[in-house]
Amino acid sequence: MRTPFSAQRPDYRRRPDAAPPPVQQATAVRAAATAAIRPGGRTSSLLTTAAPTLVFVVADGVSGLRAALIATTVTGVLILGWRLRARQHVAHAVLGALLALVCAAVAAGTGQARGFFLLPMLVPAAATAGCLLSILAGRPLAGLVANRIVGGPPDWRSRRPLHRFYLRTTLLIALASGASLTAQVALYRLSAVAWLGILHVLMAPLWAGITAASIVLSRMAVTRYRNTADADVPRPPAEDR
């Protein structure tokens, strides 16, 4: 006999002696909003990450590929130095600077400005492949990642409502990443450097939003499943007084 889900986790329903849940959704939302608007927060990180791409596109349109490569390299180094001096998001700064330099190197190697976007195109390709392979393996990627973050049951694969939810979520992520990859490939074939730059810049906040939405919806799905499981647990009859 399967142990009721409610018996596996503490009961946080309203009781005088009950402790509140370890993580409150409203608190998490407020923390995310605060991190996004504070100096050096998520918004600042997105802007500094997008800066090399914007500089490359503008410089390429004004002075050509060579000037774009130089401007992008200088921008990446300046952003890295600024982050290191401020000691804010150092890991992100190093990763962003390396990515900008590698993209510039690929563009220089191909001799075409559109080569700057070859490496970023691998991200949606990998995401699409990972999601589809996880679905075929019966282990939806959203469940492997989001379920652990939100504190869902370890055996979520055997919980049909949760498995179905994570399957659909993974499929939607695969569709979004596949659409992004298709658009980037089409623009690359057309050598539409400006539109490639715009799409590349928009993808960072878009994926941040998809990630945040997946976590919030996963938390809601797990909570709904817990409430349903608690309601289905038979209660012992009241003793006659």
Buried (B, 14 or more C-beta within 10 A) or exposed (E): EEEEBBEEEEEEEEEEEEEEEEEEEEEBEEEBEEEBEEEBBBBBBBEBBBBBBBBBBBBBEEEEBEBBBBBBBEBBBBBBEEBEEEEBBEEBBEEBBEBBBEBBBBBBEEEBBBBBBBBBBEBBBEBBBBBBEBBEEEBBBBBBBBBEEBEBBEEBBEBEBBBEBBBEBBBBBBEBBBEBBEBBEEBBEEEBBEBBBBBBBEBBBEBBEBBBEBBBBBBEBBBEBBEEBBEEEEEEEEEEE
